[in-house]
Amino acid sequence: DAKTTQPPSMDCAEGRAANLPCNHSTISGNEYVYWYRQIHSQGPQYIIHGLKNNETNEMASLIITEDRKSSTLILPHATLRDTAVYYCIVCYGQNFVFGPGTRLSVLP
Amino acid sequence: DTGVSQDPRHKITKRGQNVTFRCDPISEHNRLYWYRQTLGQGPEFLTYFQNEAQLEKSRLLSDRFSAERPKGSFSTLEIQRTEQGDSAMYLCASSLARLGGQETQYFGPGTRLLVL
């Protein structure tokens, strides 16, 4: 079973920040938090990952709470092309277990 | 583009037929994964290889499924005697595993199988 809990769906206005939450209260000390997204009929696309510190790349920012029991993926300026299912995964090594994810709809 | 590629992208077959899918990983990635994804669900792990060796198989991988990675590069996934329940998207991913390091999996576009 997936070790994460995410809301099934969220809406966001185009141009606004999209904040996608993820709970992972049973995360172990060596487990990373990964985010992927999947646009309809395509393979999952890697977004970002982190262990303890907040991370930022050209796609998104990842904010991990100090106790590491939850995290938030931030898309700073959502566009219509960001409409997708977003998956939060915690893992160490290669054992990726996907949950159902959050379906983000970016609205014009 | 040197990402993960999969072939074919779509396959329609009749129940009882055999099908084979191919995955070409990112060059120099030593690990290769197969996942299955049904409608509305996240991908489910099937099996993975490190170089030529198949190191782990999920209980989802029934006896009708077989995967190979003969030269440690591309991989094939074969389903024998297909059933309607095999209809799904089959995803391949690859990663570069380093000793003591965390790896990131990169996914291909998937092969969508429909069994009639």
Interface residues (C-beta under 8 A of the other chain):
Chain A: A2 Y32 Y34 Y36 S41 Q42 G43 P44 Q45 Y46 H49 L51 Y87 Y92 G93 Q94 N95 F96 V97 F98 G99 P100 G101
Chain B: V4 R31 Y33 G40 Q41 G42 P43 E44 F45 Y48 L91 A93 S95 A97 Q102 E103 T104 Q105 Y106 F107 G108 P109 G110 R112
